[in-house]
Amino acid sequence: MAPTPERRDAALLAAGDPAAGDPAADPPAVVDVAVVGAGAAGLLAAACAAGRGRRVALLEKNRRPGLKVLISGGGRCNLTTTLAGARLEQQYGTERGRWLRHALRSFPPAALCALVESLGVPLQEEDLDKIFPVSGRAQDVLDAVVRHAVEQGAQLCLGAPVVQVARESTGGFVVQTARGACRAASVVLATGGLSYPKTGATGDGYGFAAALGHGLVEPVPALAPLRVDAPWLTALQGVVLDAELTLLGPDRRPLVTRRRPTLITHKGLSGPAPMDVSGHVEEHHGGCTLRLDLAPDCPPEALDAELVDGARSEGRRLVQHRLPRELPERLRVALCAQAGVAELTLAALRKDARRRLVELVKGLELRVDASLGFGAAEVTRGGIPLAEVDARTMASKRTPGLFLCGELLDVDGPIGGFNFQAAFATGRLAGLHA
Ligand SMILES: Cc1cc2nc3c(=O)[nH]c(=O)nc-3n(C[C@H](O)[C@H](O)[C@H](O)COP(=O)(O)OP(=O)(O)OC[C@H]3O[C@@H](n4cnc5c(N)ncnc54)[C@H](O)[C@@H]3O)c2cc1C
């Protein structure tokens, strides 16, 4: 049996145990650029800054860099996407996509792929425009980008949590770590958000940025499974649906629609479609309704006609046999029970019950108040306000010499490689200008 996502991540994290790993290293006393956080954004920022001949310290609290890269895509790393231009930008929403335009156009997915392949990791396209390493090993991507940063000349200091970033009156910064201080002319904050805190992302960067004059858009979990309080549904755990999901806000206005696989779990709904809508649920602090079209390829009239026809041609069979074949049998049985037609024959199905059943299949409504939270979220929505950061350089508009990039910023994308793409593209710009 395939391991649950939680077990799989735990196994991957154990392989990259942050407390184990490489020896801790003291930071150098003085550098040109201190990069805080060796995730996707920080690794590329450090490589690019070092590649320009800057003396770079890459300060990482864990004794292993890039734990999120390691566990990404179920250990396979969905590095990026084949989408480009306007279609790529739209994935981040209108305003944030526009803000990201320069980063994405100067380092589009094709450039990220070219870089990673040049580092010896062949890539391939898979379903839904996703790019993965051919080896299917996130570790290969991680090893390559870490090696790249080090070969470019960045000094990787592991086990060196940064506790304070202070600006000196003479210009420049003192970056205080648990292993000593590091003076730097520029600082790149690449500390990630709050999602999956066991990887090291515990929101430290928000405090560092606040001390240097930045605000914060309330961080909420995104790309997390949804909690649904419907025992009849969660009893179907393990069932996979090809449903179209529409999330309605507290005022019942449609917020987002997704048609991608949905997995019923013992806590609610997981898989790409529910995870993609979870950030909206959290932004609204719950009170949302999830409407599921369980048979998106079958119009309601056709479904109704099918049941009418069934009553004529095979009236003695149970109603569930005439529901769309693509619905798993356990779900068909449960839907009939929900519609109050369990154990009913097609011939005995009255018009009002038939309508109820069609409505359930085409528009099952579930109340959703929350996701499973930051512990299970793949990304953080919210963060450092984009208006406070120069979109062409990632420079802070509040503090000269400070740069911010990656998930720390108020930008996030859906499942599909969009979050790494944004992290690498913004990290690169920070490294080119810090
Ligand atoms: C389970 C899971 C699967 C995912 N799969 C994918 C995927 O397949 N494709 C995709 O595009 N995205 C995926 N994501 C999202 C993606 O991993 C993140 O958006 C991306 O890694 C963000 O990169 P980052 O460098 O900004 O932040 P992070 O990767 O979070 O890196 C931040 C780093 O900063 C360090 N740090 C934090 N505070 C301090 C401090 N005080 N001092 C020193 N260091 C500090 C942390 O330890 C960490 O190493 C996934 C996320 C998760 C959790």
The ligand as an ORCA input file, in Angstrom:
! r2SCAN-3c Opt
* xyz 0 1
  C       5.503     19.101      1.359
  C       5.778     20.195      0.369
  C       5.832     19.900     -0.979
  C       6.061     20.922     -1.910
  N       6.171     20.594     -3.226
  C       6.385     21.570     -4.137
  C       6.585     21.257     -5.498
  O       6.638     20.086     -5.893
  N       6.736     22.304     -6.371
  C       6.741     23.617     -5.961
  O       6.868     24.524     -6.798
  N       6.622     23.931     -4.655
  C       6.462     22.942     -3.743
  N       6.364     23.278     -2.422
  C       6.495     24.701     -2.030
  C       7.976     25.103     -2.061
  O       8.729     24.104     -1.406
  C       8.210     26.443     -1.383
  O       7.341     27.412     -1.890
  C       9.642     26.917     -1.582
  O      10.519     25.932     -1.066
  C       9.908     28.243     -0.892
  O      11.283     28.498     -0.965
  P      11.981     29.564     -0.013
  O      13.430     29.440     -0.287
  O      11.341     30.874     -0.163
  O      11.629     29.092      1.464
  P      12.041     27.712      2.233
  O      12.200     26.599      1.279
  O      11.049     27.563      3.319
  O      13.455     28.033      2.817
  C      13.657     28.899      3.901
  C      14.947     28.488      4.591
  O      15.253     29.475      5.567
  C      15.707     28.817      6.730
  N      15.503     29.711      7.863
  C      14.335     30.139      8.385
  N      14.550     30.939      9.409
  C      15.897     31.033      9.559
  C      16.739     31.711     10.465
  N      16.255     32.446     11.479
  N      18.091     31.584     10.338
  C      18.610     30.826      9.332
  N      17.853     30.143      8.457
  C      16.507     30.260      8.574
  C      14.861     27.563      6.794
  O      15.427     26.577      7.624
  C      14.814     27.159      5.313
  O      15.896     26.340      4.997
  C       6.191     22.271     -1.474
  C       6.158     22.558     -0.107
  C       5.962     21.533      0.805
  C       5.955     21.870      2.272
*
